[in-house]
């Protein structure tokens, strides 16, 4: 399962765009760009010009082994056995816009992913698949 244009929010509040690739043995978190390049995500950033760079990074995922991409800056591979406490919630980006959020813990990091461009049903399916992958690994 692969989900593009996901916003990864670090505990310090820093955000970047990533693609999540779920496999039987874990989750690849692959950096694809800056939130400034996502049209409509930040107030007053409606230009789609930066989206070209994100799309270019997403195409690299099809052409490059995931293990190579996972060691790049702001990317990671998270072993399914290290994941616990997977939760699906929502967060208000503005008073009238709520987006799905998937969070989980590892012994090293806390992960928080926002899905501003995905329907809730697709994020629910991802969350359930992640939970099943975690159960299978333990």
N, C-alpha and C positions, 0 to 999 in steps of 0.2 A: 504494500500500500504506500502510495506517495502523495503527499500534500504539499503544494507549492504556495508561495506568498503568505507564509505564516510569520507572525511577529514573535520573536523570542525576547522576553523581558527578563533581564538579569536581576538579582536581588538588589543591586545598587540603582536600579531604574533604567539603566542603559538598554536600548532596544535596537534590534537589527532584524532584517528579513532573512528567513531561512526556508529550506525545503526539508520536510521530515520524510524519511524513508523507513518504514517499519518492515523488518524481516523477522524470521522465526527466532533469531538469536539476539535481537536487540534493535535499537533505534539509532539511525543516523540523523544527526542534526547538522545540516550543511548550509553554511553561510552563503547567501546569494545577493545581499545588497543592504542598502540603507533604507530606513523608514522614510527618509526624506524623498525617496524615489517612488514611494507608493502613492499614487494619486488618491486624494480624499482621506488618507489615514490621519495626517496631521492637519490642523486648521490652516487654511490658506495655501495648502500644497495640492493644487488640483491639476497641475501639468502632468502629462503622461510621458514627457521626454525621458525622465530617468528610468521609466519602466523598461526601456530597451536594455539597460545594463543588467537588470534583474533577469530578464528573459534570456540574455546571453549566458548568465551563470546557470540558469535552469537547464539550458541545452547541454552544458558541460556535464551535467549529471548523467545524461544518456551516453556520453562518449568516454567517460573516465571511470575507472574502478572506484567504487564507494570508499574502499579502504584508503585510497590515496586522497580523496577529498576530505575525509574525516580528520586528517592530521593538519589541515590548513587552519589558518587563523580564524577564530570564532566558530569553528566546526568541531564536532565530536562524534564519537560512537559511544552509546550507552548500552552496556550489556544488560539484557533483560533480567538476569539474576540480581542485578544491583538496584533495580527499580522497585519502589514501594509507594504506597499511598497515592494511587492515581485518582484524581478527582476531576470531574467536569462541572464547571460553574459558568456564570456569565459575568461580564464586567461592563459597566457603562462607560463608553468612550465620550459620550456627550449626553445631555439630558434625554434625548430621544433615540439614541443608538446604543444598543447592547450587543456585545459580541460574545461568542462561546470562548471559554478558556479551559485548557487542560493543564493541570499541574501535577507534578510528582516529585518525589524525593529520591536521592541516592545517598550513600554514605558520605559523598564528597560535595554534591551540589543540590540546589533546589532549581527545578526547571518550571518555567511558566510560559505557555504558548497561547497567543491570542490569534483568533481566526476571523479577521475582519471581512474576508471575501467568500467565506464558505457557509453553506446552509447548516443549521444546527444538526440536521439528520446525518450529514456527512461527518461532522465532528463527533457525534455520538457513536457512529460506527467505528471511527478511529479510536476513540477512548475504549470502547469494548474490545477491539482487536488488540490494543496495547495491554489491557488487563489480562486477556487470554494468553498473550505471549509471555507475560510475567508469570502467570500461574504455571505454564508449561515449563518454564525455566527453573522453577523451585521445587 
